[in-house]
Amino acid sequence: YIDQVATITKPHVEKVRVVLKPYTRKVVHIYRKSLKSATTYHHQIQVTVKETLKKYELTKALATKELVWFAASAILAVPILFVLQLLAPIFRKKPRKSPQGTHANHAPRRPKRRHADK
């Protein structure tokens, strides 16, 4: 079935590819540029972390390639995550507040009908 789906969707995929081509060029260019700068910063941070770990007798044994890479990644990622945590409540859709004393699963109660003769 996969071959049939591929042959059926091929003309549609080609049309979409032609329409999106100018945009994908820009996206790929920006992605490569940001990846290059992130790689540069990551390498600089790795060098700094490795030098700092090797500076002290207690941490010399910890200055492995893997730990240095992980620490540099964390140093780059933590500020971004912190900013996202700060901005998330601003852009989050606010939930509707239910009236006090009612449960979320129950519909609001209708008043009882009273007889006119009473």
ROTORTI-982913 format. One record per atom (N, C-alpha, C): atom name; x, y, z; residue in one letter. Coordinates in steps of 0.02 Angstrom, whole numbers, m for minus. Each point is the difference from the previous one (the first is absolute). Example, Ala and Ser with C-alpha at 12.3 -4.5 7.8 and 13.67 -1.06 7.14 Angstrom:
2
   atom       px       py       pz   res
      N      660     m284      390     a
     CA      m45       59        0     a
      C       45       60        0     a
      N      m18       53      m36     s
     CA       42       59        3     s
      C      m39       55       37     s
END
This chain:
118
   atom       px       py       pz   res
      N       41      m60        0     y
     CA      m41       60        0     y
      C       43       63        0     y
      N       59       m5       27     i
     CA       43       59        4     i
      C       19       25      m69     i
      N       14      m47      m46     d
     CA       17       20      m68     d
      C      m59       34      m35     d
      N      m60      m25       12     q
     CA      m59       30      m30     q
      C      m11       71       27     q
      N        8        8       65     v
     CA       m8       66       30     v
      C       53       47      m27     v
      N       60      m24       m8     a
     CA       54       42      m26     a
      C      m14       23      m72     a
      N      m25      m46      m42     t
     CA      m14       19      m70     t
      C      m60       47       m4     t
      N      m49       m9       44     i
     CA      m59       43       m2     i
      C       17       70       25     i
      N       40        5       51     t
     CA       14       66       29     t
      C       58       36      m33     t
      N       37      m32      m44     k
     CA       60       30      m30     k
      C      m15       66      m35     k
      N      m52        5      m43     p
     CA      m12       65      m33     p
      C      m18       56       50     p
      N      m36      m18       52     h
     CA      m19       50       50     h
      C       61       24       40     h
      N       43      m47       16     v
     CA       61       18       37     v
      C       44       45      m43     v
      N        4      m15      m65     e
     CA       41       42      m44     e
      C      m28       71       m5     e
      N      m66        7       m3     k
     CA      m31       66       m2     k
      C       16       39       64     k
      N       m6      m33       56     v
     CA       15       33       64     v
      C       74       19        3     v
      N       42      m43      m24     r
     CA       72       14        1     r
      C       17       61      m43     r
      N      m33        6      m58     v
     CA       12       58      m44     v
      C      m24       64       33     v
      N      m58       m3       32     v
     CA      m28       59       33     v
      C       43       22       59     v
      N       25      m47       38     l
     CA       38       16       61     l
      C       74       11      m12     l
      N       24      m10      m61     k
     CA       72        4      m13     k
      C       32       66       21     k
      N      m30       59      m17     p
     CA       33       62       22     p
      C        4        6       76     p
      N      m50      m26       35     y
     CA        0        5       73     y
      C       49      m49       31     y
      N        5      m59      m30     t
     CA       46      m50       29     t
      C       72       23       m8     t
      N       16       36      m52     r
     CA       68       26       m8     r
      C       17       46       58     r
      N      m46       45       16     k
     CA       12       47       55     k
      C        6      m37       66     k
      N      m43      m48       11     v
     CA        1      m38       62     v
      C       65      m39        7     v
      N       21      m32      m54     v
     CA       63      m38        2     v
      C       59       46       12     v
      N       m1       59      m31     h
     CA       55       48        9     h
      C        3       23       73     h
      N      m57       17       28     i
     CA       m2       23       70     i
      C       20      m58       47     i
      N      m23      m60      m16     y
     CA       17      m58       42     y
      C       75      m12        0     y
      N       31        2      m59     r
     CA       73      m11       m4     r
      C       38       54       38     r
      N      m23       62       m8     k
     CA       33       56       34     k
      C       m5       m7       76     k
      N      m59      m17       25     s
     CA       m8       m7       72     s
      C       37      m62       26     s
      N        1      m53      m39     l
     CA       37      m60       21     l
      C       75       14        3     l
      N       25       39      m47     k
     CA       71       17        0     k
      C       18       42       62     k
      N      m42       49       16     s
     CA       15       42       58     s
      C       m8      m40       64     s
      N      m50      m44        4     a
     CA       m8      m41       61     a
      C       59      m47        8     a
      N       25      m28      m55     t
     CA       58      m45        3     t
      C       61       38       24     t
      N        9       61      m24     t
     CA       56       41       21     t
      C       m3       15       75     t
      N      m59       22       24     y
     CA       m8       14       71     y
      C       10      m63       42     y
      N      m26      m56      m24     h
     CA        6      m63       37     h
      C       74      m20        6     h
      N       37        8      m53     h
     CA       72      m16        2     h
      C       37       45       49     h
      N      m16       65       m1     q
     CA       32       47       46     q
      C      m15      m18       72     q
      N      m62      m17       14     i
     CA      m20      m18       68     i
      C       34      m65       21     i
      N        6      m48      m47     q
     CA       35      m63       16     q
      C       72       14       21     q
      N       34       43      m36     v
     CA       70       17       17     v
      C        3       31       69     v
      N      m46       46       14     t
     CA        0       34       66     t
      C      m14      m49       56     t
      N      m49      m45      m10     v
     CA      m17      m49       52     v
      C       58      m47       12     v
      N       32      m23      m54     k
     CA       56      m46        7     k
      C       58       33       37     k
      N       15       62      m17     e
     CA       54       36       35     e
      C      m17        9       74     e
      N      m63       16       15     t
     CA      m21       11       69     t
      C        4      m65       39     t
      N      m21      m56      m30     l
     CA        3      m64       36     l
      C       73      m22       11     l
      N       43       13      m48     k
     CA       70      m22        7     k
      C       40       46       47     k
      N      m28       57       15     k
     CA       35       48       43     k
      C        6      m25       72     k
      N      m49      m39       22     y
     CA       m1      m22       70     y
      C       15      m74        5     y
      N       36      m17       52     e
     CA       22      m70       10     e
      C      m60      m46        9     e
      N      m51       24       35     l
     CA      m59      m42       15     l
      C      m40      m17      m63     l
      N       m2       45      m48     t
     CA      m42      m10      m60     t
      C       40      m22      m62     t
      N       64      m11        7     k
     CA       40      m21      m59     k
      C      m25      m65      m29     k
      N      m19      m47       43     a
     CA      m23      m65      m24     a
      C      m67        5      m36     a
      N      m39       52       14     l
     CA      m65        8      m31     l
      C        3       33      m69     l
      N       57       23      m20     a
     CA        6       37      m63     a
      C        1      m47      m61     a
      N      m51      m42       m5     t
     CA       m6      m45      m57     t
      C      m36       36      m57     t
      N        7      m27      m59     k
     CA      m31       29      m60     k
      C      m77        1        7     k
      N      m28      m54       27     e
     CA      m73       m5        5     e
      C      m28       50       51     e
      N       32        5       58     l
     CA      m24       46       51     l
      C        6       72      m23     l
      N       55       15      m33     v
     CA       10       68      m25     v
      C      m53       17      m51     v
      N      m15      m46      m45     w
     CA      m52       11      m51     w
      C      m68       10       33     w
      N      m16      m42       50     f
     CA      m64        5       34     f
      C       m6       66       38     f
      N       53       19       34     a
     CA       m1       63       38     a
      C       m8       60      m46     a
      N       34       m1      m57     a
     CA       m7       55      m48     a
      C      m70        3      m28     a
      N      m29      m57      m13     s
     CA      m69       m2      m25     s
      C      m48       28       52     s
      N       10      m19       62     a
     CA      m43       25       54     a
      C        7       75        8     a
      N       61       25       m4     i
     CA       12       72        7     i
      C      m35       38      m56     i
      N       m2      m28      m59     l
     CA      m35       33      m56     l
      C      m76       m6        7     l
      N      m24      m57       25     a
     CA      m72      m13        0     a
      C      m37       31       59     a
      N       32        3       58     v
     CA      m35       23       60     v
      C      m27       72       m7     v
      N       38       48      m25     p
     CA      m29       67       m7     p
      C      m60        2      m48     p
      N        2      m40      m52     i
     CA      m56       m2      m47     i
      C      m62      m28       34     i
      N        9      m54       37     l
     CA      m56      m30       36     l
      C      m27       47       53     l
      N       44       37       33     f
     CA      m21       49       51     f
      C      m44       54      m31     f
      N       21       26      m57     v
     CA      m40       52      m35     v
      C      m67      m28      m22     v
      N       m1      m62      m25     l
     CA      m63      m31      m20     l
      C      m47       m8       60     l
      N       28      m18       58     q
     CA      m41       m7       60     q
      C      m29       67       21     q
      N       38       54      m10     l
     CA      m25       66       17     l
      C      m54       23      m48     l
      N        8      m16      m64     l
     CA      m47       24      m50     l
      C      m62      m44       m8     l
      N        3      m62       23     a
     CA      m57      m46       m9     a
      C      m64       25       32     a
      N        0       25       61     p
     CA      m63       24       29     p
      C      m29       60      m36     p
      N       42       39      m32     i
     CA      m24       59      m35     i
      C      m42      m20      m61     i
      N       23      m49      m37     f
     CA      m33      m19      m62     f
      C      m47      m59        7     f
      N       m5      m28       60     r
     CA      m44      m57       10     r
      C      m72       22        0     r
      N      m43      m40      m28     k
     CA      m72       14        0     k
      C      m26      m11       71     k
      N      m34       50       25     k
     CA      m24       m4       69     k
      C      m61      m46        4     k
      N       m1      m46       48     p
     CA      m58      m45        6     p
      C      m60       37       28     p
      N      m59      m24      m18     r
     CA      m61       29       27     r
      C       m7      m20       72     r
      N      m18       48       41     k
     CA      m10      m15       71     k
      C      m72      m22       10     k
      N       m7      m56       36     s
     CA      m67      m25       14     s
      C      m26       36       62     s
      N      m66        7        5     p
     CA      m28       31       60     p
      C       18      m40       63     p
      N        8       35       55     q
     CA       20      m34       61     q
      C      m56      m45       25     q
      N       19      m56       28     g
     CA      m49      m46       29     g
      C      m27      m50      m49     g
      N       19        4      m63     t
     CA      m24      m49      m49     t
      C       58      m44      m22     t
      N      m16      m58      m23     h
     CA       51      m46      m24     h
      C        5        7      m76     h
      N       58      m14      m26     a
     CA       12        9      m72     a
      C      m41      m48      m42     a
      N      m17      m59       27     n
     CA      m35      m50      m40     n
      C      m75        6        2     n
      N      m27       44       41     h
     CA      m72        6        7     h
      C      m25       63      m34     h
      N      m58       m6      m31     a
     CA      m31       58      m32     a
      C      m31       44       54     a
      N      m11       64      m14     p
     CA      m31       43       50     p
      C      m71      m24       16     p
      N      m19        7       62     r
     CA      m65      m24       22     r
      C      m56       47      m20     r
      N      m55      m29      m23     r
     CA      m58       41      m18     r
      C      m43        9       62     r
      N      m31       58        8     p
     CA      m42       10       59     p
      C      m62      m45       m3     p
      N      m25      m19       58     k
     CA      m60      m42        2     k
      C      m61       41      m21     k
      N      m48      m34      m32     r
     CA      m62       33      m19     r
      C      m47       m1       60     r
      N      m29       55       13     r
     CA      m47        5       57     r
      C      m71        3      m28     r
      N      m45      m30       37     h
     CA      m70        2      m20     h
      C      m28       69       17     h
      N      m43       25      m43     a
     CA      m28       66        9     a
      C      m49        3       58     a
      N      m33      m56       17     d
     CA      m51        1       52     d
      C       31       m2       70     d
      N       62      m13        8     k
     CA       31       m2       67     k
      C       27       65       21     k
END
